[in-house]
Amino acid sequence: MNTRTRIALSLFTIMVIMFMIMLANLVYNFRNYSIHTAINKAETIAQSVKHGLTAHMINGVMEQREIFLKEIEHLDGLENVWLVRGSNVINQYGVGLFNENSRDEIDENVLTTGKTIHELNESLLGSSTLRITIPYIATNTGSIDCISCHDSKVGDTLGAISMVVNIDDLKTHGVTSIAYAIFILFTLMVFIMIFVQRLIGPYVNVFDSIKNVMSAAQNGDYSKRVINTSTKESREVANWVNGLLEKLQTTLDEIENKIHIFITKQDEKCEQSDPLIKVNETVSRLSDIYNFRKTIEHDQDISTVYERIAEVLKNKIGLEDFVIIEADNATHTTTEVHIERESHCQANGNCRADRTNSLVDSCQFKKLCSKFNFEGKQYLCVPYSISNDLDIVISIVSNSEKESKEIRYKLPLVNDYIDAAKPEIVGKKLMHQLERSARTDPLTGLFNRKFLEESIDKIVSQSKRSKISYGILMVDIDYFKMINDTHGHDVGDEAIKVISNTLLENTRESDIVVRFGGEEFIVLLYNCDKDYIKEIAEKIRIAFAAKKIKAGNGHFSKTISIGCSIFPEHGDTFWKCIKYADTALYAAKEGGRDRVVVYDPTQSEENNPLDPNY
């Protein structure tokens, strides 16, 4: 039911109620008026009869009262009239010639009480009458002295006059008047209805149209418009609402068309149908992504950025089991930089998603990737190109195909965060490479002297905190200058590479190998004692002596000398211990080379080129 119908129905109901109230009031008033008029008429006739009979009595012609009463009955509207004698009069004069006894209870009551009684007999379709009985009260005032003729006292009821008056003429007049009133009220009601409908119709139409437009807008449809109406005010309202909707729709369309420059468009199944809610969600996404980007700009290293990405995947996107894999295209290696729950992939540099640069979805084909080795699990591996040399693969694991499909709908949001992180990943990766280049030897890839200088404090703190010892090996190639002079610097560089590989092959991951300068190397052995340092040093010396160094079309072998010391056993500072290892190296050289010498505190420190306070 529309607003116009409701208003019309409400107005009609109110007017009908008012009409019924007015009609009831009119009928009630007309009825009272008719009864009052009939009573006045009957009382007037009764009083006239009373006075006429009194005159008959005074004139002594009371016996002729029948003629008088017959004439009275011919009056218009008077149906019947009779006299009733009281008990005093009957006792004195008898019941009379016309048997003037009381006819009913009304006569008896009037004779007893001395009060006038009215009785109305109404009939809607039949005849309506009014019965009135008026008493004769004995009096001795004025020209009439009832006491002189009747054996009674003042105030006694001598008799009564009863009559029946027809009031059909009053009823007819009342009904006619009511009918005219009904017609007038009905006509007025119709006129008011038409007038109100014409007056408020345009506004109601505008209201209904606005309601329909707002209902459509509530469901996300802003294309509806308010209809124009005939009145100036309603047209203005319609134009204002339409103008506002036009601006809103145009703005939303422009935002929707341009917003995807900054974020990835979601699947239609995930998008809101309401453009306003969609824009609000988009702005929220942009705000979150902007805050994320501003946060990672101030992070120090790339590992922290990866942790930020993992936090977003877990808390904002709702992923529970995933691995972030860094793929180096230059070295064809992959590194798991974050494992949220556990590692599921054994790619080892051969990642299908990275190699094909396409989404790997186990829902599309079972056992699509042979590197995934968990049964009963679904996986999505999503590759992201960060730079020419670097890709990121996010491997997401789920328990069912349904869960995997739900995750796939969330991938556009993952894309947005990865896109926001790309510049920072590239920048921090480059900074990491530059810092590593500044701390590594370009020829061997080993740490350089600068790295050692920057790491000494950390090594010392760790040693003191954990109460562990570091073994220090000072390694030098015997007669290295002869290699350069005989075979050239290229072969000398090859010899440097051979000794570097030998050192790496014969030490642990926890140990640190440093190219200290030229053909000199320092090896820091983690958690080392005197027996272990001697064992490792001999192992390195023997391994290098067995190596063949290529020189043109031939090969040759060389030997090394190694000096050893232990921190903090041999010195209270790390640099002192390095100096003592160099002292031991000097002793090895002096002792004939191709040998290992462990520092002896009684050994002379003369001719040592390394300052202990360096």
C-alpha positions as CSV (number, residue, x, y, z in Angstrom):
1,M,0.0,0.0,0.0
2,N,1.5,3.3,-1.1
3,T,1.6,6.5,1.0
4,R,-1.2,8.2,-1.0
5,T,-3.6,5.3,-0.4
6,R,-2.7,5.2,3.3
7,I,-3.3,8.9,3.6
8,A,-6.6,8.7,1.7
9,L,-7.7,5.7,3.8
10,S,-6.6,7.4,7.1
11,L,-8.4,10.7,6.1
12,F,-11.5,8.8,5.0
13,T,-11.6,6.8,8.3
14,I,-11.2,10.0,10.3
15,M,-13.9,11.8,8.3
16,V,-16.3,8.8,8.7
17,I,-15.7,8.7,12.4
18,M,-16.4,12.5,12.6
19,F,-19.4,12.0,10.3
20,M,-20.8,9.3,12.6
21,I,-20.2,11.4,15.7
22,M,-21.9,14.4,14.1
23,L,-24.8,12.2,12.9
24,A,-25.2,10.7,16.3
25,N,-25.2,14.1,17.9
26,L,-27.7,15.4,15.3
27,V,-30.0,12.5,15.8
28,Y,-29.8,12.7,19.6
29,N,-30.5,16.5,19.5
30,F,-33.4,16.1,17.0
31,R,-34.9,13.4,19.1
32,N,-34.7,15.5,22.3
33,Y,-36.0,18.5,20.4
34,S,-38.9,16.5,19.0
35,I,-39.8,15.0,22.5
36,H,-39.5,18.4,24.1
37,T,-41.7,19.9,21.5
38,A,-44.3,17.1,21.8
39,I,-44.3,17.5,25.6
40,N,-44.8,21.2,25.3
41,K,-47.6,20.6,22.8
42,A,-49.3,18.0,25.0
43,E,-48.9,20.1,28.1
44,T,-50.4,23.1,26.3
45,I,-53.4,21.0,25.2
46,A,-53.7,19.5,28.7
47,Q,-53.7,22.9,30.3
48,S,-56.3,24.1,27.8
49,V,-58.5,21.1,28.6
50,K,-58.0,21.7,32.3
51,H,-59.0,25.3,32.1
52,G,-61.9,24.5,29.8
53,L,-63.3,21.9,32.3
54,T,-62.8,24.3,35.2
55,A,-64.9,26.9,33.3
56,H,-67.6,24.2,32.7
57,M,-67.5,23.5,36.4
58,I,-67.8,27.2,37.4
59,N,-70.7,27.7,34.9
60,G,-72.5,24.6,36.1
61,V,-72.5,22.8,32.8
62,M,-70.2,20.1,33.8
63,E,-72.6,17.5,32.4
64,Q,-71.8,18.7,28.9
65,R,-68.0,18.1,29.3
66,E,-68.3,15.1,26.9
67,I,-69.0,17.4,24.0
68,F,-66.1,19.5,24.9
69,L,-63.8,16.5,25.2
70,K,-65.0,15.2,21.8
71,E,-64.2,18.5,20.2
72,I,-60.8,18.5,21.8
73,E,-60.0,15.0,20.3
74,H,-60.4,16.6,16.8
75,L,-57.3,18.7,17.4
76,D,-54.5,17.9,15.0
77,G,-52.3,15.2,16.5
78,L,-54.4,14.4,19.6
79,E,-55.5,10.8,19.4
80,N,-57.3,10.3,22.8
81,V,-58.3,12.3,25.9
82,W,-60.0,11.2,29.1
83,L,-60.7,12.4,32.6
84,V,-59.9,10.6,35.8
85,R,-61.6,11.3,39.2
86,G,-59.7,11.2,42.4
87,S,-60.9,9.2,45.4
88,N,-62.2,12.3,47.2
89,V,-64.3,13.3,44.2
90,I,-65.6,9.7,43.7
91,N,-66.5,9.5,47.3
92,Q,-68.4,12.9,47.1
93,Y,-69.9,12.7,43.5
94,G,-69.4,9.1,42.4
95,V,-67.6,7.9,39.2
96,G,-69.7,10.1,37.0
97,L,-71.8,9.4,33.9
98,F,-68.8,8.5,31.8
99,N,-67.1,6.1,34.2
100,E,-64.1,8.4,35.0
101,N,-62.1,5.9,37.0
102,S,-58.4,5.5,36.4
103,R,-57.5,3.3,33.4
104,D,-54.0,2.3,34.1
105,E,-51.0,2.6,36.5
106,I,-50.0,6.0,35.1
107,D,-53.4,7.4,36.2
108,E,-53.0,5.8,39.6
109,N,-49.5,7.2,40.0
110,V,-50.5,10.7,39.0
111,L,-53.5,10.6,41.5
112,T,-51.2,9.3,44.2
113,T,-48.2,11.6,43.7
114,G,-49.9,14.6,42.2
115,K,-47.1,14.9,39.6
116,T,-47.3,15.0,35.8
117,I,-46.1,11.8,34.0
118,H,-45.0,11.5,30.4
119,E,-44.6,8.2,28.5
120,L,-43.1,8.1,25.0
121,N,-43.9,5.2,22.7
122,E,-41.4,5.3,19.8
123,S,-41.4,3.2,16.7
124,L,-39.0,3.6,13.9
125,L,-41.4,2.4,11.2
126,G,-44.8,2.6,13.0
127,S,-46.6,5.4,14.7
128,S,-45.0,7.2,17.6
129,T,-47.1,8.7,20.5
130,L,-46.7,10.6,23.6
131,R,-48.9,9.9,26.7
132,I,-49.2,12.7,29.2
133,T,-51.2,12.7,32.4
134,I,-51.7,16.1,34.3
135,P,-53.2,16.2,37.9
136,Y,-55.9,18.5,39.2
137,I,-54.6,19.9,42.5
138,A,-57.1,21.5,45.0
139,T,-56.5,25.2,45.6
140,N,-58.4,28.1,47.1
141,T,-56.4,31.0,45.7
142,G,-57.6,33.4,43.1
143,S,-61.1,33.2,41.6
144,I,-61.2,29.5,41.8
145,D,-61.9,27.9,45.2
146,C,-61.9,24.1,44.9
147,I,-62.4,23.7,48.6
148,S,-65.9,25.4,48.3
149,C,-67.2,22.6,46.1
150,H,-65.2,19.6,47.0
151,D,-64.8,17.8,50.3
152,S,-61.0,18.1,50.3
153,K,-58.2,20.2,51.4
154,V,-55.7,22.3,49.6
155,G,-53.1,20.2,47.8
156,D,-55.2,17.1,47.4
157,T,-55.3,15.6,43.9
158,L,-58.9,15.9,42.7
159,G,-58.4,14.2,39.4
160,A,-56.3,14.0,36.3
161,I,-56.4,14.6,32.6
162,S,-54.8,11.9,30.3
163,M,-54.2,12.3,26.6
164,V,-52.3,10.5,23.8
165,V,-50.6,12.8,21.3
166,N,-49.3,11.6,17.9
167,I,-45.8,12.9,17.2
168,D,-45.3,11.3,13.8
169,D,-45.1,14.8,12.2
170,L,-42.2,15.7,14.4
171,K,-40.5,12.4,13.7
172,T,-41.0,12.9,10.0
173,H,-39.6,16.4,10.2
174,G,-36.6,15.2,12.2
175,V,-35.8,12.4,9.8
176,T,-36.1,14.8,6.9
177,S,-33.8,17.2,8.6
178,I,-31.3,14.4,9.4
179,A,-31.4,13.2,5.8
180,Y,-30.6,16.7,4.6
181,A,-27.8,17.0,7.2
182,I,-26.4,13.6,6.1
183,F,-26.4,14.7,2.4
184,I,-24.7,18.0,3.3
185,L,-22.1,16.2,5.4
186,F,-21.4,13.5,2.8
187,T,-21.1,16.2,0.1
188,L,-18.7,18.2,2.3
189,M,-16.7,15.0,3.1
190,V,-16.4,14.2,-0.6
191,F,-15.3,17.8,-1.4
192,I,-12.8,17.7,1.5
193,M,-11.4,14.4,0.2
194,I,-11.0,15.7,-3.3
195,F,-9.5,19.0,-2.1
196,V,-7.0,17.3,0.2
197,Q,-6.1,14.8,-2.5
198,R,-5.4,17.5,-5.0
199,L,-3.6,19.6,-2.4
200,I,-1.2,16.9,-1.0
201,G,-1.2,14.5,-4.0
202,P,1.9,16.0,-5.6
203,Y,3.8,15.9,-2.3
204,V,2.7,12.4,-1.6
205,N,3.8,11.3,-5.1
206,V,7.2,12.9,-4.5
207,F,7.5,11.2,-1.1
208,D,6.6,7.8,-2.6
209,S,9.1,8.4,-5.4
210,I,11.8,9.4,-2.9
211,K,10.9,6.3,-0.9
212,N,11.4,4.0,-3.9
213,V,14.7,5.8,-4.8
214,M,16.0,5.5,-1.3
215,S,14.9,1.8,-1.1
216,A,16.9,1.1,-4.3
217,A,19.9,3.1,-3.0
218,Q,19.7,1.1,0.2
219,N,20.3,-2.0,-1.9
220,G,23.2,-0.4,-3.8
221,D,21.3,1.0,-6.8
222,Y,21.9,4.7,-7.2
223,S,20.5,5.0,-10.8
224,K,16.8,5.6,-9.8
225,R,15.5,9.1,-9.9
226,V,12.6,11.0,-8.3
227,I,9.7,11.8,-10.7
228,N,8.8,15.4,-11.4
229,T,5.3,16.6,-10.3
230,S,3.0,19.5,-11.1
231,T,3.7,21.8,-8.1
232,K,6.7,24.1,-7.9
233,E,7.8,23.0,-4.4
234,S,7.6,19.3,-5.2
235,R,9.6,19.9,-8.4
236,E,12.3,21.7,-6.5
237,V,12.5,18.8,-4.0
238,A,12.7,16.3,-6.8
239,N,15.4,18.2,-8.6
240,W,17.5,18.6,-5.4
241,V,17.3,14.8,-4.6
242,N,18.0,13.9,-8.3
243,G,21.0,16.3,-8.4
244,L,22.4,14.8,-5.2
245,L,22.0,11.3,-6.5
246,E,23.5,12.2,-9.9
247,K,26.6,13.7,-8.1
248,L,26.8,10.6,-5.9
249,Q,26.6,8.2,-8.7
250,T,29.1,10.1,-10.9
251,T,31.5,10.3,-8.0
252,L,31.2,6.6,-7.1
253,D,31.7,5.6,-10.8
254,E,34.8,7.8,-11.1
255,I,36.2,6.4,-7.8
256,E,35.5,2.8,-8.9
257,N,37.1,3.4,-12.3
258,K,40.3,5.1,-10.9
259,I,40.7,3.2,-7.6
260,H,42.1,0.1,-9.3
261,I,45.2,2.0,-10.3
262,F,46.2,1.7,-6.7
263,I,44.7,-1.7,-5.7
264,T,43.9,-5.0,-7.3
265,K,40.3,-5.6,-8.3
266,Q,38.7,-8.3,-6.2
267,D,36.6,-11.2,-7.6
268,E,33.0,-10.1,-8.2
269,K,31.8,-12.8,-5.8
270,C,33.8,-11.0,-3.0
271,E,32.8,-7.5,-3.9
272,Q,30.0,-5.6,-2.3
273,S,27.0,-4.8,-4.5
274,D,26.6,-1.4,-2.9
275,P,29.1,1.0,-4.5
276,L,29.1,3.3,-1.4
277,I,30.1,0.4,0.9
278,K,32.5,-0.8,-1.8
279,V,34.2,2.7,-1.8
280,N,34.3,2.7,2.0
281,E,36.0,-0.7,2.0
282,T,38.4,0.4,-0.7
283,V,39.4,3.5,1.2
284,S,39.9,1.3,4.3
285,R,42.1,-1.0,2.2
286,L,44.1,1.9,0.9
287,S,44.5,3.3,4.4
288,D,45.8,0.0,5.7
289,I,48.1,-0.5,2.8
290,Y,49.5,3.1,3.2
291,N,50.1,2.5,6.9
292,F,51.8,-0.8,6.1
293,R,54.1,0.9,3.5
294,K,55.0,3.7,5.9
295,T,55.8,1.2,8.6
296,I,58.2,-0.9,6.5
297,E,59.9,2.2,5.1
298,H,61.4,2.6,8.6
299,D,62.3,-1.0,9.1
300,Q,66.1,-1.7,9.1
301,D,66.4,-4.8,7.1
302,I,64.6,-7.0,4.6
303,S,64.0,-9.8,7.2
304,T,61.8,-7.4,9.2
305,V,59.8,-6.5,6.0
306,Y,59.2,-10.2,5.5
307,E,57.9,-10.5,9.1
308,R,55.6,-7.6,8.5
309,I,54.2,-9.3,5.4
310,A,53.7,-12.5,7.4
311,E,51.9,-10.5,10.1
312,V,49.5,-9.1,7.5
313,L,48.9,-12.5,5.9
314,K,48.1,-13.9,9.3
315,N,46.1,-11.1,11.0
316,K,44.5,-9.1,8.2
317,I,43.9,-11.8,5.6
318,G,43.4,-14.7,7.9
319,L,46.0,-17.2,6.6
320,E,47.0,-19.8,9.1
321,D,49.5,-22.1,7.3
322,F,51.9,-20.5,4.8
323,V,55.6,-20.1,3.8
324,I,57.2,-17.1,2.2
325,I,59.9,-18.1,-0.2
326,E,62.6,-15.8,-1.6
327,A,63.8,-16.9,-5.1
328,D,67.1,-15.6,-6.4
329,N,67.0,-15.7,-10.2
330,A,70.8,-14.9,-10.4
331,T,71.9,-17.9,-8.3
332,H,68.8,-20.0,-9.0
333,T,68.3,-20.7,-5.3
334,T,65.3,-20.5,-3.0
335,T,65.2,-19.5,0.6
336,E,62.3,-19.9,3.1
337,V,62.4,-16.5,4.7
338,H,59.3,-17.1,6.9
339,I,57.6,-20.3,8.0
340,E,54.3,-19.7,9.7
341,R,53.5,-23.3,10.8
342,E,55.8,-25.8,9.0
343,S,57.6,-26.2,5.8
344,H,55.7,-28.2,3.2
345,C,57.9,-27.7,0.1
346,Q,61.2,-29.2,-0.9
347,A,61.8,-26.9,-4.0
348,N,65.5,-26.4,-3.4
349,G,65.8,-23.9,-6.2
350,N,63.4,-25.6,-8.5
351,C,60.0,-23.9,-7.7
352,R,57.3,-24.5,-10.2
353,A,55.4,-21.3,-9.4
354,D,58.6,-19.2,-9.8
355,R,59.7,-21.1,-12.9
356,T,56.4,-20.7,-14.7
357,N,55.6,-17.3,-13.1
358,S,52.0,-18.6,-12.7
359,L,49.7,-19.7,-9.9
360,V,50.1,-23.3,-8.8
361,D,46.7,-24.5,-7.5
362,S,46.3,-28.1,-6.3
363,C,42.5,-27.8,-6.8
364,Q,43.1,-27.6,-10.6
365,F,45.1,-30.8,-10.8
366,K,46.1,-33.3,-8.1
367,K,49.8,-33.6,-7.5
368,L,50.4,-30.6,-9.7
369,C,53.7,-29.9,-8.0
370,S,56.0,-32.9,-7.1
371,K,57.8,-30.8,-4.5
372,F,54.8,-30.7,-2.2
373,N,55.0,-33.8,0.0
374,F,52.0,-33.7,2.4
375,E,49.0,-35.9,1.7
376,G,45.5,-34.7,2.4
377,K,46.4,-31.0,2.0
378,Q,45.6,-28.4,-0.6
379,Y,48.1,-25.7,-1.6
380,L,48.3,-22.4,-3.5
381,C,51.7,-21.2,-4.6
382,V,51.5,-17.6,-5.7
383,P,54.6,-16.0,-7.4
384,Y,55.3,-12.3,-7.2
385,S,58.0,-10.7,-9.4
386,I,59.9,-8.2,-7.2
387,S,62.8,-7.3,-9.6
388,N,64.7,-8.9,-12.4
389,D,66.8,-11.0,-10.0
390,L,64.3,-11.5,-7.2
391,D,60.9,-13.2,-6.9
392,I,58.8,-14.0,-3.9
393,V,56.6,-17.1,-3.7
394,I,53.9,-17.4,-1.1
395,S,52.9,-21.0,-0.5
396,I,49.6,-21.3,1.3
397,V,48.4,-24.6,2.7
398,S,44.7,-25.4,3.5
399,N,42.8,-28.5,4.6
400,S,40.1,-28.7,1.9
401,E,39.2,-27.5,-1.6
402,K,36.5,-25.2,-0.1
403,E,39.0,-23.5,2.1
404,S,41.5,-23.2,-0.7
405,K,38.9,-21.5,-2.9
406,E,38.1,-19.1,-0.1
407,I,41.8,-18.2,0.2
408,R,42.0,-17.7,-3.6
409,Y,39.3,-15.0,-3.3
410,K,41.6,-13.2,-0.9
411,L,44.6,-13.1,-3.2
412,P,43.9,-9.6,-4.6
413,L,44.4,-8.2,-1.1
414,V,47.7,-10.2,-0.9
415,N,48.7,-8.6,-4.2
416,D,48.1,-5.1,-2.9
417,Y,50.4,-5.6,0.1
418,I,53.1,-7.3,-1.9
419,D,53.0,-4.4,-4.5
420,A,53.2,-1.9,-1.6
421,A,56.3,-3.8,-0.2
422,K,58.1,-4.2,-3.6
423,P,60.1,-0.9,-3.5
424,E,61.1,-1.6,0.1
425,I,62.1,-5.2,-0.6
426,V,64.2,-4.1,-3.6
427,G,65.7,-1.2,-1.7
428,K,66.6,-3.2,1.4
429,K,67.8,-6.2,-0.7
430,L,70.1,-3.8,-2.5
431,M,71.3,-2.2,0.7
432,H,71.9,-5.7,2.1
433,Q,73.9,-6.6,-1.0
434,L,75.9,-3.4,-0.7
435,E,76.5,-3.9,2.9
436,R,77.6,-7.5,2.2
437,S,79.8,-6.4,-0.6
438,A,81.4,-3.9,1.8
439,R,82.1,-6.7,4.2
440,T,83.1,-9.5,1.9
441,D,86.1,-10.0,-0.3
442,P,85.1,-9.8,-4.0
443,L,87.6,-12.5,-5.1
444,T,86.7,-15.2,-2.6
445,G,83.3,-14.2,-1.2
446,L,84.8,-14.5,2.3
447,F,84.3,-11.9,5.0
448,N,86.9,-9.1,4.8
449,R,88.8,-7.3,7.5
450,K,86.1,-4.6,7.8
451,F,83.6,-7.3,8.8
452,L,86.0,-8.7,11.4
453,E,86.5,-5.2,12.9
454,E,82.7,-4.6,13.1
455,S,82.1,-8.1,14.6
456,I,84.8,-8.2,17.3
457,D,82.6,-6.6,20.0
458,K,79.7,-8.9,19.3
459,I,82.0,-12.0,19.3
460,V,83.6,-10.9,22.6
461,S,80.2,-10.2,24.2
462,Q,78.9,-13.7,23.1
463,S,82.1,-15.3,24.4
464,K,81.8,-13.7,27.8
465,R,78.0,-14.3,28.1
466,S,78.2,-17.9,27.1
467,K,81.6,-18.6,28.6
468,I,82.9,-20.2,25.4
469,S,86.3,-19.9,23.7
470,Y,87.2,-18.9,20.2
471,G,90.1,-20.5,18.4
472,I,92.0,-18.1,16.1
473,L,93.9,-19.4,13.1
474,M,96.2,-17.1,11.2
475,V,96.8,-18.8,7.8
476,D,99.3,-17.7,5.2
477,I,100.4,-19.3,1.8
478,D,104.1,-20.2,1.8
479,Y,106.1,-18.3,-0.8
480,F,103.1,-16.7,-2.3
481,K,105.1,-13.9,-3.9
482,M,106.9,-16.5,-5.9
483,I,103.6,-17.6,-7.5
484,N,102.9,-14.1,-8.7
485,D,106.4,-13.6,-10.0
486,T,106.5,-17.0,-11.7
487,H,103.0,-17.5,-13.0
488,G,101.4,-14.1,-12.8
489,H,98.7,-12.5,-10.7
490,D,95.9,-14.6,-12.4
491,V,97.4,-17.8,-11.0
492,G,98.0,-16.0,-7.7
493,D,94.3,-15.2,-7.6
494,E,93.5,-18.9,-8.4
495,A,95.7,-19.9,-5.4
496,I,93.8,-17.5,-3.2
497,K,90.5,-19.1,-4.3
498,V,91.8,-22.6,-3.7
499,I,92.9,-21.8,-0.1
500,S,89.5,-20.0,0.5
501,N,87.6,-23.1,-0.6
502,T,89.9,-25.3,1.5
503,L,89.1,-23.2,4.6
504,L,85.4,-23.4,4.0
505,E,85.4,-27.1,3.3
506,N,87.1,-27.9,6.6
507,T,85.3,-25.6,9.0
508,R,81.8,-25.5,10.4
509,E,78.9,-23.1,9.6
510,S,79.3,-21.6,13.1
511,D,83.0,-20.8,12.3
512,I,84.0,-17.5,10.6
513,V,86.5,-17.4,7.7
514,V,88.0,-14.0,6.9
515,R,90.4,-12.9,4.2
516,F,92.6,-10.6,6.3
517,G,94.7,-9.3,3.5
518,G,96.7,-10.5,0.5
519,E,97.4,-14.2,1.1
520,E,96.6,-14.0,4.8
521,F,93.4,-15.5,6.3
522,I,91.9,-15.6,9.8
523,V,89.6,-18.4,10.9
524,L,87.6,-18.0,14.1
525,L,86.6,-21.4,15.5
526,Y,83.5,-21.3,17.7
527,N,83.6,-23.1,21.1
528,C,87.2,-24.4,20.6
529,D,89.9,-25.8,22.9
530,K,93.6,-26.5,22.5
531,D,93.2,-30.0,21.1
532,Y,90.5,-29.1,18.6
533,I,92.3,-26.0,17.3
534,K,95.4,-28.1,16.6
535,E,93.3,-30.9,14.9
536,I,91.5,-28.4,12.6
537,A,94.6,-26.5,11.7
538,E,96.4,-29.8,10.7
539,K,93.4,-30.9,8.7
540,I,93.4,-27.6,6.8
541,R,97.2,-27.7,6.2
542,I,97.1,-31.3,4.8
543,A,94.0,-30.6,2.7
544,F,95.5,-27.6,1.0
545,A,98.8,-29.4,0.4
546,A,96.8,-32.0,-1.6
547,K,95.1,-29.4,-3.8
548,K,96.2,-28.7,-7.3
549,I,96.5,-25.2,-8.5
550,K,96.0,-24.7,-12.3
551,A,98.7,-22.7,-14.1
552,G,98.4,-22.6,-17.8
553,N,98.4,-26.2,-19.1
554,G,99.8,-27.6,-15.9
555,H,99.2,-27.8,-12.2
556,F,101.3,-27.3,-9.0
557,S,100.8,-27.6,-5.3
558,K,101.7,-25.2,-2.4
559,T,101.8,-25.3,1.3
560,I,100.6,-23.1,4.1
561,S,101.7,-22.1,7.5
562,I,99.2,-21.6,10.4
563,G,99.6,-19.8,13.7
564,C,97.0,-20.5,16.5
565,S,95.8,-18.8,19.6
566,I,92.7,-19.1,21.9
567,F,90.5,-16.3,23.2
568,P,90.3,-15.6,26.1
569,E,92.8,-18.2,27.3
570,H,95.9,-16.5,25.7
571,G,94.8,-12.8,26.1
572,D,92.1,-10.6,27.7
573,T,91.3,-8.9,24.4
574,F,90.5,-10.3,21.0
575,W,93.1,-8.3,19.2
576,K,95.8,-9.5,21.5
577,C,94.9,-13.1,20.7
578,I,95.0,-12.2,16.9
579,K,98.4,-10.8,17.5
580,Y,99.5,-14.0,19.3
581,A,98.2,-16.1,16.5
582,D,100.3,-14.0,14.1
583,T,103.2,-14.5,16.4
584,A,102.7,-18.2,16.2
585,L,102.4,-17.9,12.4
586,Y,105.8,-16.1,12.4
587,A,107.2,-18.9,14.4
588,A,105.9,-21.4,11.9
589,K,107.5,-19.5,9.1
590,E,110.8,-19.3,10.9
591,G,110.5,-23.0,11.7
592,G,110.5,-24.1,8.1
593,R,106.9,-23.4,6.9
594,D,104.3,-26.0,6.1
595,R,103.5,-26.4,9.7
596,V,101.1,-25.5,12.5
597,V,102.3,-23.6,15.6
598,V,100.1,-23.0,18.7
599,Y,101.0,-19.8,20.5
600,D,103.3,-20.2,23.5
601,P,103.3,-17.4,26.0
602,T,107.1,-17.9,26.5
603,Q,107.6,-17.2,22.8
604,S,109.5,-14.0,21.9
605,E,107.3,-11.1,20.7
606,E,110.1,-9.3,18.9
607,N,109.9,-8.7,15.1
608,N,106.0,-9.1,15.3
609,P,104.5,-6.8,12.7
610,L,101.0,-6.6,14.4
611,D,100.5,-4.1,17.1
612,P,98.6,-5.7,20.1
613,N,96.7,-2.5,20.6
614,Y,95.5,-2.3,17.0
